[in-house]
Amino acid sequence: MHSPCVARCGLNEDDYCMGCYRHIDEIVTWSSATETEQQVIWDKLPERKIAFEGETNSQIISRAKWLAAEAKQG
């Protein structure tokens, strides 16, 4: 399944990307997620887009942020 990434990465204060509306943990684990897990994420995105309307990127996804999220996954 293709990634919802739209190459406009930037996290809000809760670590959700304001480009694709995935949480940093979902972004980091996307390539290892099953198709079912990926579909569950895709299904949540329209609701998140509405919920996050008007929010802005407060930070970019830095390498340090990526590595910290990756470390949480084990």
N, C-alpha and C positions, 0 to 999 in steps of 0.2 A: 504494500500500500504506500502511496506517495505521502511525503511529509507535508503538513500544513504550513511549513515555513514560507514566509513571503519576503524574506531578506530585509526586514525592517525591525531588527531586534532591538529591544529596549525593555527593561523590566520596570514594573510598577513597584510600589513599596512592599507588596506581598510576593514578589518574585514571579509574577506572571508577565509574559512577554506581551507587549501591546501591539505587536505585529501579527502574531498567530494565536494569541490568547492561551498558549500552553504555559503551565508552570515550569520552572527551571528543571525540576525533577523529571517531568514528562519529556522535555526536550533532550535531556541527557540520556534517558533510557529508550528513546524512540527507536533507534536501530536494533535494539535487542528485544523490543516488545513483540509479542505475538500479534497476528493480524486482528484477533479479537480485542486485545488490549488497545491496539491502535484505533480500532473502530469506536471503542468506548470513549477514547479521548476526542476523536472527531465529533462524536455525538454531543459532547459537552460544549464545543466551541461556539455555536450560535448563541446560546444562553449567556456565555461569558462575554461575548462581544457586546451584547446589550447591557449587561451589568457593568462593564468597564467603560461604557461610552463617556467621553469627556475626560477620562484619566489620561495622564501623560507618562512618557518614559521618564523614570527618575534616575535610571542608571543603565549603562550598557552591560551586556553579559561579558564580564571580564574573564580572563583565564582563571583567575583565583576563584571567582564565583562558580565557574564551570567545574573546577577541580573539587571544590567543597561539595557541590551537589553530587558529583560522581562518587566521592568518598562515602557519602550517606547511603548510597545504593549498595555498598559492599564491595 
